[in-house]
Amino acid sequence: MKCLVTGGAGYVGSTVAQHLLEAGHRVTVLDDLSTGFAEGVPAGAEFIEGRVQDAAAWLDGSYDAVLHFAAFSQVGESVAKPEKYWENNVGGTMALLAAMRAAGVRKLVFSSTAATYGEPASTPITETAATAPTSPYGASKLAVDHMIGGECAAHGLAAVSLRYFNVAGAYGPCGERHAPESHLIPLVLEVALGRREAIGVYGDDYPTADGTCVRDYIHVADLAEAHLLALGAMTPGEHLICNLGNGNGFSVREVVETVRKVTGHPVPEVTAARRPGDPAVLVASAEAARERLGWNPSRPDLADIVRDAWAFAREREQGRA
């Protein structure tokens, strides 16, 4: 297929673009580089520097599908600047859907998020759980899911929304380059590299085995494979929503200890107060993805996830030297 990958210069988008190329598809990456990196665009992909709001300028009937990753994703920033998230995440997707409709492109895979659920009443979280996002970021993604559902019902779009939990690891040259970085595993690796003095542990009095928050980590390559499976599993007029996670949780302290073992470096901790709105446990049920997409994560081990992220981090560090 010929695929447009919006946000394909970012962490997840670039990894999915790389997998598409390896599967023999033709890929065009559309990214304005506001949070992505030109060096993240995989070799072999056509690159267009531009905004998703202007997708109609490039999208035409030669495309078979769109994979949509062009969103802002910082929870804290979304609270401080909600208008930025509504304009880009919701307004940008509205423009993209109009461009797809005009061009006759009828397949869409959307990068959604577990943030649509907010603080869950129980875990593991299924797709039927109540959606009650606690930030404008999560609310903007949920609004897009509703928008896509309406497009499917009214205009026959075939779409899959994939709600990610905690994505980590790296795939060859595809890894995390966030600036600023907010994800736990790359932050802990910065301590191992000597770029950060210690890792902050926000709360050690949660009702978990070691008192720290538990999260569901999924390897970015497993995540990418789900997107390719989604392209083959969608039905015209249907909006399928699937959670993507390992179904297992790892605590903050388990992540820190795994980094120590993988890297061989000490990682000092500094315990701080809980952050408002941090649930004790967030773990996905991925049964729908297994049943509907035929998806089965092949890299569920936390040490493997950390090991791949560490290799990418060291390579970047050597490039800085």
C-alpha positions as CSV (number, residue, x, y, z in Angstrom):
1,M,0.0,0.0,0.0
2,K,0.9,3.6,-0.3
3,C,0.6,5.2,3.2
4,L,0.7,8.7,4.6
5,V,2.2,8.8,8.0
6,T,1.5,12.0,9.8
7,G,3.9,12.8,12.6
8,G,6.3,10.2,11.2
9,A,9.4,12.0,12.4
10,G,8.4,11.4,16.0
11,Y,9.2,8.4,18.2
12,V,6.3,6.1,17.5
13,G,5.5,7.5,14.0
14,S,9.0,6.9,12.8
15,T,9.1,3.3,14.2
16,V,5.8,2.5,12.5
17,A,7.1,4.1,9.2
18,Q,10.2,1.9,9.4
19,H,8.1,-1.2,9.9
20,L,5.9,-0.2,6.9
21,L,8.9,0.1,4.7
22,E,10.3,-3.2,5.8
23,A,6.9,-4.8,4.9
24,G,7.2,-3.4,1.4
25,H,4.8,-0.5,1.6
26,R,5.4,2.9,0.2
27,V,5.6,5.6,2.8
28,T,5.3,9.4,2.8
29,V,6.0,11.1,6.2
30,L,4.2,14.4,6.8
31,D,5.7,16.2,9.9
32,D,6.1,19.9,10.8
33,L,9.1,19.0,13.0
34,S,7.7,20.9,16.0
35,T,8.3,17.9,18.2
36,G,9.7,15.4,15.6
37,F,13.2,15.2,14.2
38,A,14.3,15.1,10.6
39,E,16.9,12.5,11.4
40,G,14.1,10.3,12.7
41,V,12.5,9.9,9.3
42,P,13.4,6.4,8.0
43,A,15.6,6.1,4.9
44,G,13.4,5.2,2.0
45,A,10.4,7.3,3.1
46,E,9.4,10.4,1.2
47,F,9.4,13.4,3.6
48,I,7.2,16.4,3.4
49,E,7.7,19.1,6.0
50,G,4.3,20.5,6.7
51,R,1.3,20.6,9.1
52,V,-1.4,18.0,9.3
53,Q,-3.9,20.9,9.0
54,D,-2.6,21.3,5.4
55,A,-2.7,17.6,4.5
56,A,-5.1,18.3,1.6
57,A,-2.2,19.9,-0.2
58,W,-0.5,16.5,-0.6
59,L,-3.1,13.8,0.0
60,D,-4.7,12.4,-3.2
61,G,-6.3,9.3,-4.5
62,S,-3.0,7.5,-5.0
63,Y,-2.9,6.8,-1.2
64,D,-4.4,3.7,0.3
65,A,-4.3,4.6,4.0
66,V,-3.3,7.2,6.6
67,L,-1.6,6.5,9.9
68,H,-2.1,9.5,12.1
69,F,0.5,10.4,14.9
70,A,0.6,14.2,14.5
71,A,-0.4,15.2,18.0
72,F,1.0,17.1,21.0
73,S,1.2,14.8,23.9
74,Q,2.5,16.5,27.0
75,V,-0.1,16.2,29.8
76,G,1.3,19.1,31.9
77,E,1.6,21.4,28.9
78,S,-2.0,20.6,27.9
79,V,-3.2,21.8,31.3
80,A,-1.3,25.1,30.9
81,K,-2.1,25.6,27.2
82,P,-5.3,23.7,26.4
83,E,-6.0,25.8,23.3
84,K,-2.8,24.4,21.7
85,Y,-4.1,20.9,22.1
86,W,-7.6,21.5,20.9
87,E,-6.3,23.4,17.8
88,N,-3.7,20.8,16.8
89,N,-5.0,17.5,18.0
90,V,-8.7,18.1,17.3
91,G,-8.6,20.8,14.6
92,G,-5.7,19.0,12.8
93,T,-7.6,15.7,12.7
94,M,-10.7,17.4,11.5
95,A,-8.8,18.9,8.6
96,L,-7.1,15.5,7.9
97,L,-10.5,13.7,7.8
98,A,-11.8,16.3,5.4
99,A,-8.8,15.8,3.2
100,M,-9.2,12.0,3.3
101,R,-12.9,12.3,2.4
102,A,-12.1,14.6,-0.6
103,A,-9.3,12.3,-1.8
104,G,-11.3,9.1,-1.3
105,V,-8.8,7.6,1.1
106,R,-10.9,5.3,3.3
107,K,-8.4,3.6,5.8
108,L,-7.2,5.2,9.0
109,V,-5.1,4.0,11.9
110,F,-5.2,6.6,14.8
111,S,-2.6,6.9,17.6
112,S,-4.9,7.2,20.6
113,T,-4.0,6.9,24.3
114,A,-4.8,5.3,27.6
115,A,-5.2,8.9,28.9
116,T,-8.7,8.8,27.5
117,Y,-9.7,6.6,30.5
118,G,-8.4,8.9,33.2
119,E,-8.2,7.3,36.7
120,P,-9.7,3.8,36.2
121,A,-12.1,2.2,38.6
122,S,-10.5,-1.2,38.2
123,T,-7.6,-2.9,36.3
124,P,-6.8,-4.4,33.9
125,I,-8.5,-1.7,31.8
126,T,-10.7,-2.8,28.9
127,E,-12.1,-0.8,26.0
128,T,-15.5,-0.8,27.7
129,A,-14.2,1.1,30.8
130,A,-15.6,4.5,31.4
131,T,-13.7,7.3,29.6
132,A,-13.0,10.3,32.0
133,P,-9.8,12.0,30.9
134,T,-8.1,14.2,33.5
135,S,-6.2,16.5,31.2
136,P,-6.9,18.4,28.0
137,Y,-4.5,16.1,26.2
138,G,-6.6,13.0,27.1
139,A,-9.8,14.9,26.3
140,S,-8.5,16.0,22.9
141,K,-7.7,12.4,22.0
142,L,-11.1,11.2,23.2
143,A,-12.7,13.9,21.1
144,V,-10.9,12.6,18.1
145,D,-12.0,9.1,18.8
146,H,-15.6,10.4,18.8
147,M,-14.9,12.3,15.6
148,I,-13.6,9.2,13.8
149,G,-16.6,7.1,15.0
150,G,-18.9,9.6,13.3
151,E,-16.9,9.6,10.1
152,C,-17.1,5.8,10.0
153,A,-20.8,5.8,10.5
154,A,-21.6,8.6,8.1
155,H,-19.0,8.2,5.3
156,G,-17.9,4.5,5.4
157,L,-14.4,5.2,6.8
158,A,-12.6,2.0,8.0
159,A,-10.7,3.0,11.1
160,V,-8.8,1.6,14.1
161,S,-7.9,3.6,17.2
162,L,-5.0,2.1,19.2
163,R,-4.9,3.3,22.8
164,Y,-1.3,3.0,24.0
165,F,-0.2,2.5,27.5
166,N,3.5,3.2,28.3
167,V,5.6,2.9,25.1
168,A,9.3,2.3,25.6
169,G,12.4,0.7,24.0
170,A,13.9,1.4,20.6
171,Y,14.1,-0.2,17.2
172,G,17.4,0.3,15.5
173,P,17.7,4.0,14.8
174,C,14.2,4.7,16.0
175,G,14.1,5.7,19.7
176,E,13.0,8.5,22.1
177,R,14.3,12.0,21.4
178,H,11.8,14.0,23.3
179,A,12.8,17.5,24.4
180,P,12.0,17.9,27.2
181,E,11.9,14.2,28.2
182,S,9.1,13.1,30.5
183,H,9.1,9.3,30.2
184,L,10.5,7.2,33.0
185,I,12.8,4.8,31.2
186,P,14.8,7.4,29.2
187,L,15.0,9.6,32.3
188,V,16.5,6.8,34.3
189,L,18.9,6.1,31.5
190,E,20.0,9.7,31.6
191,V,21.1,9.1,35.2
192,A,23.0,6.0,34.1
193,L,24.7,8.1,31.4
194,G,25.7,10.8,34.0
195,R,23.5,13.5,32.4
196,R,21.2,13.6,35.5
197,E,22.2,13.3,39.1
198,A,19.2,11.2,40.3
199,I,15.8,9.9,39.4
200,G,12.8,11.3,41.2
201,V,10.4,8.8,42.6
202,Y,7.1,10.5,43.1
203,G,5.4,8.8,46.0
204,D,6.4,5.6,47.8
205,D,3.2,5.0,49.8
206,Y,0.9,3.7,47.1
207,P,-1.0,0.5,47.8
208,T,1.4,-1.6,45.6
209,A,4.0,-4.2,46.4
210,D,6.8,-1.7,46.9
211,G,4.8,1.5,47.4
212,T,5.5,3.0,43.9
213,C,3.2,3.4,40.9
214,V,2.8,0.5,38.6
215,R,2.6,1.0,34.8
216,D,2.2,-1.3,31.8
217,Y,5.2,-1.0,29.5
218,I,5.1,-2.1,25.8
219,H,8.0,-2.3,23.4
220,V,7.7,0.3,20.6
221,A,8.4,-2.5,18.0
222,D,5.5,-4.5,19.3
223,L,3.4,-1.4,19.1
224,A,4.4,-0.8,15.5
225,E,3.5,-4.3,14.5
226,A,0.0,-3.7,15.9
227,H,-0.4,-0.8,13.4
228,L,0.4,-3.0,10.4
229,L,-2.0,-5.6,11.6
230,A,-4.7,-2.9,12.0
231,L,-4.4,-2.0,8.3
232,G,-5.4,-5.6,7.4
233,A,-8.2,-5.9,10.1
234,M,-10.4,-2.9,9.5
235,T,-13.9,-2.9,8.0
236,P,-15.6,-0.1,6.1
237,G,-18.0,1.8,8.4
238,E,-16.5,0.3,11.6
239,H,-14.4,2.2,14.2
240,L,-12.5,-0.4,16.1
241,I,-10.8,0.6,19.4
242,C,-8.1,-1.5,20.9
243,N,-5.9,-1.1,23.9
244,L,-2.2,-1.9,23.4
245,G,-0.2,-3.1,26.5
246,N,1.6,-6.1,27.9
247,G,-1.1,-6.8,30.4
248,N,1.6,-6.8,33.1
249,G,2.6,-3.9,35.3
250,F,6.1,-2.9,36.5
251,S,6.6,-0.5,39.4
252,V,8.8,2.6,39.3
253,R,11.3,0.9,41.5
254,E,11.3,-2.2,39.3
255,V,12.1,0.0,36.3
256,V,15.0,1.7,38.2
257,E,16.4,-1.6,39.4
258,T,16.2,-3.1,35.9
259,V,18.1,-0.1,34.5
260,R,20.8,-0.7,37.2
261,K,21.1,-4.4,36.1
262,V,21.1,-3.7,32.4
263,T,23.5,-0.8,32.4
264,G,25.8,-1.7,35.3
265,H,25.6,1.9,36.6
266,P,24.3,3.1,39.9
267,V,21.1,5.1,39.7
268,P,20.5,7.2,42.8
269,E,16.8,7.9,43.8
270,V,15.2,10.9,45.4
271,T,11.8,10.3,46.8
272,A,9.3,13.1,46.5
273,A,5.7,13.7,47.2
274,R,3.0,12.1,45.0
275,R,2.0,14.0,41.9
276,P,-1.7,15.0,41.7
277,G,-3.7,12.6,39.5
278,D,-1.2,9.8,39.4
279,P,-3.2,6.5,39.8
280,A,-1.5,3.7,41.7
281,V,-1.9,1.1,38.9
282,L,-2.5,1.4,35.2
283,V,-2.5,-1.9,33.4
284,A,-4.2,-2.7,30.1
285,S,-6.3,-5.6,28.9
286,A,-5.1,-6.2,25.3
287,E,-7.6,-9.1,24.6
288,A,-9.4,-7.1,21.9
289,A,-6.1,-6.5,20.0
290,R,-5.2,-10.2,20.3
291,E,-8.7,-11.3,19.1
292,R,-9.4,-8.7,16.4
293,L,-5.9,-7.9,15.1
294,G,-4.2,-11.2,15.8
295,W,-1.6,-9.2,17.8
296,N,0.8,-11.0,20.2
297,P,3.6,-8.9,21.8
298,S,6.9,-10.7,21.3
299,R,9.0,-8.4,23.5
300,P,7.2,-8.4,26.9
301,D,10.3,-8.6,29.1
302,L,11.2,-5.3,30.8
303,A,14.9,-6.0,30.6
304,D,14.7,-6.4,26.9
305,I,12.8,-3.1,26.6
306,V,15.4,-1.4,28.7
307,R,18.3,-3.0,26.9
308,D,17.1,-1.7,23.5
309,A,16.5,1.8,24.9
310,W,20.0,1.7,26.5
311,A,21.6,0.8,23.2
312,F,19.9,3.8,21.5
313,A,20.7,6.2,24.3
314,R,24.4,5.2,24.3
315,E,24.5,5.7,20.5
316,R,23.0,9.2,20.8
317,E,25.5,10.0,23.6
318,Q,28.4,9.0,21.4
319,G,27.0,11.2,18.7
320,R,27.0,14.2,21.0
321,A,30.7,13.6,22.0
